[in-house]
C-alpha cells in the first residue's frame, strides 16, 4: 500500500480536555485547533444561528488580551487565525511558524475561560452577520440548500441553516450568548488538535500548563432528538430570480460513525469521482459524468456524502444544460442510480474508485491545516481511531459492500428532491452611469479583511486556502473576526453594562515576539534549477515527507493572447487539452488518470496557462508522459468543444447574475479601454464564445503552447535527477511559443461611478480601483504593501478596511483588496458587500480610508507590525506543494531570484512611511478612482451622467 497513516498521539487531561497530536516535518509550521462539541444542532427554537454568532463574538477581546492584541500578536508572528461553525462543532485555529506554538495555547486557553459578551458589541455584530447572510442570499444555491435541509429533516436541528434565520440573528442577545458559552465552552467538551513541526511530549507539557488549570463544567444534557424514518419521497421547489435551474437530491443515510460510511464514500466515487479532492480533479470516467455530462444533459453532476454526528445524507446535485429540462435531467440521474443498484460493479471500475479515494486521503496529508481539519472532524463525529484507520477501512471495502449500501440506502422512499426554478424576471438592467466619484470626506478609521482558509457558517469545512494562484484570497467567514479575545482572570462575568474598556478599539502596542522571524520553506539552497532543451526552466523542490508530487507547467498562453473579439479562446483551448489527444480519446484519458488517482488539468489566468499534475510518487513517470501528451498533442474533438463551450456559457450567465462578479467585471471594463488585453473577461462573453471556431483553437495552441518562457516546477517526494531526466524525455523535441505578451500602458482614468441593477438581490457589491503599474516598476512593492495594509491583499493580515468598515461600523461581512504582479498596468482594487440602505455611508467610509493612504504617513508601529507579518508569513503561506510551485513560477517568470523570500525582509525594511506616502500620492489619486456597484435595481444614488 505504500504510504501509511501514522497513529495519532492521544492524551486526555484530568479536566477532560482531549489532546490529539500529529508530527509533520515538511515545513517549520504548526496548526493548532480547539474544537468544541457544539454547533447549530444544539440550538433551541428561536435560537438558530446562536453557535455561529458566538463564534463571531469570540474575537472581541478579554481582560488579559484586550481587543486587537491577539490579532496583532498573530500577525506579528507571521500567522493566521480564524474559526468556523458547523452542525456538530465549532473550531478555532491558528497556523503559525512552529516556534510560536505556545502562543496559540495561551490564546485558546484564555478564550475558553475568559470571554464576556457586551450588549453593545452584540448589536454591532448582528449587522455583520446579517450582511453575511444577505451575501449568501444573493446566490440561488443558498435558498435551494436551505429549503432542501428543512424538507429532508423534520425533527433534527440539521434542518436549520447554520447561520440562522434573519429573525433569530436579529433577536440574539448578549445574555443568550453568555449562557451558550458557559454551557458548552469548557475543557471537557473540547479537543485540542495539533499538527506540524512539533514534539509530542512538548505539546502535552504545554497543554497541561495552559489548559490544565481550567475547571470542567457540569453534566451536559445528552442529545436525544430522533428523526423518524422517512417513508416516502419529499419534494420542494424554490423559485426566485436566477440564471439557470439546479437539481439537488439526497437520501437519508446513517450517522458519521456508522461502519457503512467507507462503502458509501466509494459509492459516491463510482458515481462522480473522488469527493475529497484536496485540489485534485478526478472522476471524468465516473458514471454520472458519462451519462449526464458526456451526453450533454448536464454541465455539472456530483455525488457526495454529508456525514453528521447523528444523521447523514447521500447527496446528488446537477445543473442541466441550457436546452434540458429539470425533469429530463432528474429522470436520467435517478435512472443511473437505479442501474447501479440493480447491476454489478466490475473489478476495474471498483479499483479506479478505490485508488481515487486512497489518493485523495493522502492528498489531505500534505499540509498541517488539512490534516488538522480532517482529524478534528473525524475525532468529534466518528472517533480518532477512524482517522488513523482510514486507509485500512478503505482497503476492506468490497464491491459487494458498495452494492449493498446502494440497494439499502438509495431507495426513493428515503429521498428528498429540491428544484431551483428561475423566475421569469425581467433581464438585468443595463449599467447606469452614476454621479462622479470622490464624494465628500467621511470619518477615517482603520480596517481590513483577513483572508482565511476555512469558511464559517457554510456548514462545510473547506480545508486549505481559498487563495488563487496569484496569492489573492477573498475574506470569507468568521475569519479573523478581528479583534481578539481571551482571559483567565475575571472569567465568565455576565453580560451587561457598557462596553468594557478591554473590548473597545484602542492603540495597544504589541511587542515584537521572541525567537526572530520564521525560517521560510522556500530557500535558494533547497531548489534545484535546470534548463530543459527548448528553453523551459525547471525548478525542483524535494519534500520527502509529503506523500505526493505536484508538477506545474506555466506557459505564456493566457487570456492576454485572445485575439480581438475572441474573448474566452485561451480558456477554451486550455479546457480541451485534457479532452482528447493524438494518443488518447477523452474517455481513455479519464480512465487512465482516474485509475491512478491522478489529477491532470489545465487552467488559464490573465497572462499564463498552467498545466498541472498531481499524483502519488509511484505514478509520476506515467503522469509526466500524460502531462506532456496533453500539452503537446491535443486534437480538439468537435463534440468535446461543444460541451465545453456550453459549460462556459452557463458559467458566464451565472457570473452575470452574481453581484460580486458583475461589479468586478464592470470595473475592469471601466479601467481599461476597448481592446486592452486586461479588459475582457477571461472566460469570454456570450457573443465571443458563440463565435469561436475549431481553427481558432488549433492556431492559438500552435502559436502559444511552447517552451519559450515556460517554467516547470516540481514539488514533492521526488529525486531531482530522476524527475529531471523523466521530464527531459517526456518533453524531448518540444518547441515553439512566442513568450510574454507586450502589455500596452493605459492613460490615467477619469474616474466616475456606475451602478448595475440585478433583480432578486438583497446585498449590493462594491468594486473600486485604479490601473497602476507592472511587477517590475520601482513602486510595485510599496503599492503591494499598501494593498495589504488597506485590505489584506490575499493574506490574513489585519487591515484598515476590516477594522473600520466591518469592526467599527458593522457595514460589511467581507472586504478585501487585490493587487498582484503583472506584465502591464495591473489593477489595484478594493471589494466589499453591503446592505443597499448603507451603500453611501460605506462608500464614504472607504473613500476616507483611501485618502488617508495618500495624505497621512503610515504610523511607524502599524508599519513595523505589518513588515513583521510579511516577513514571517511565507513559512505559513508556502507549506503546500501547490503554493510552493506557484511561487517558484512567479519568481522565475519575473526574474526575482531564488533567494527572493530570503531577501524580502531587507526589501520591506526600505519601505518607510515617507516612501509609502510618496507612492500613494503618485498612484492612489482619489479623483481618478472608478467605483462600480451591483445589486438591487433601486439605487439610492443619483444616476445621472458620469
Number of C-alpha atoms within 10 A of each C-alpha: 7 7 12 13 14 11 13 17 15 15 14 16 16 15 18 19 23 21 21 24 24 23 17 22 17 20 24 20 31 31 28 27 27 25 26 24 19 23 25 28 25 21 19 11 7 14 20 26 28 27 30 26 25 22 25 26 25 25 27 30 31 32 21 20 25 25 26 27 25 27 27 25 23 26 24 25 28 29 30 28 30 27 29 28 33 26 26 20 23 25 25 21 27 26 29 29 27 22 19 21 22 16 18 23 23 20 22 23 24 24 25 26 24 23 31 30 28 23 19 15 20 22 17 16 26 20 21 24 27 24 23 22 21 20 24 18 16 25 20 25 18 16 16 22 18 15 21 24 19 17 16 26 18 14 12 18 23 24 19 20 23 27 26 24 17 16 12 16 24 16 15 21 21 21 17 15 25 19 13 17 23 16 16 21 21 25 27 23 19 23 23 26 23 31 29 27 21 20 13 17 11 11 18 18 11 16 22 19 14 16 22 18 15 20 14 16 16 11 8 10 7 6 9 8 11 12 13 10 9 17 11 12 14 18 15 16 14 20 15 19 22 27 20 19 22 22 23 22 23 26 22 23 25 18 19 23 20 15 13 17 21 20 23 23 24 29 27 24 28 26 25 25 30 33 21 21 20 19 13 21 22 29 29 22 26 24 22 27 22 16 18 22 22 18 12 22 26 26 23 17 22 21 22 23 22 16 19 21 19 20 19 21 24 22 20 23 18 24 25 26 23 16 9 14 15 21 12 11 20 20 11 16 22 15 13 17 19 16 10 19 20 11 10 12 16 9 10 11 17 19 17 25 29 26 20 30 24 21 26 24 22 23 24 23 21 24 25 29 30 22 25 27 25 17 24 25 22 20 20 19 19 19 15 19 14 17 23 17 15 16 20 15 15 19 14 10 17 17 17 12 17 26 19 16 17 20 15 12 19 20 17 18 15 20 23 24 22 23 22 25 20 16 15 10 11 9 13 16 12 10 15 18 17 21 17 21 22 21 14 8 14 16 12 17 17 22 27 30 41 35 31 27 27 27 23 26 29 20 19 15 20 17 19 20 20 19 18 13 15 17 19 20 24 27 31 24 25 30 28 28 27 31 26 26 30 29 24 20 13 13 17 18 11 16 20 14 9 10 14 17 13 18 23 16 16 12 11 11 13 15 11 15 14 9 9 12 21 22 21 21 22 23 14 15 9 13 20 17 17 15 14 20 15 19 16 22 22 24 23 24 26 19 20 16 14 25 20 26 25 23 25 26 26 29 29 28 32 26 27 23 22 21 15 12 16 21 27 26 26 31 26 23 26 26 20 24 25 27 25 22 22 12 13 19 16 20 17 16 21 22 19 17 26 27 21 24 28 25 22 25 22 22 17 24 19 22 22 23 24 26 23 23 24 28 28 24 19 14 16 23 16 15 25 23 15 22 25 18 20 25 22 19 17 22 21 23 16 11 13 17 20 13 20 21 21 19 20 22 23 20 17 20 15 15 15 19 25 21 27 23 17 22 26 22 18 23 25 23 15 22 27 22 15 12 11 16 25 24 21 26 17 22 22 24 21 16 12 16 21 14 13 18 13 13 10 16 21 14 11 18 22 15 15 23 23 23 25 20 21 27 26 28 28 30 27 28 20 22 13 19 12 11 16 21 11 17 19 18 15 19 21 13 10 20 16 17 21 16 18 20 16 11 16 12 15 15 11 15 16 15 21 21 23 25 29 25 23 27 19 20 25 20 26 29 29 26 26 29 27 28 27 24 24 19 17 15 13 11 20 19 19 21 21 20 21 25 23 27 26 28 33 33 31 26 27 31 33 31 27 25 32 32 25 24 29 28 26 18 19 23 28 28 29 28 30 31 31 23 27 20 19 18 18 22 20 20 23 22 24 25 25 28 26 32 21 22 12 13 21 15 17 25 22 18 22 27 22 21 22 21 19 16 21 20 12 14 17 20 10 11 13 14 21 19 22 23 24 21 25 25 26 24 27 22 25 27 24 20 22 24 25 23 19 22 28 22 20 27 24 18 17 19 19 13 11 14 14 20 14 16 23 18 13 14 16 12 14 19 13 11 19 17 17 12 15 24 21 18 21 23 16 12 18 23 18 19 14 20 24 25 29 28 32 29 29 22 17 12 20 11 11 11 15 12 12 14
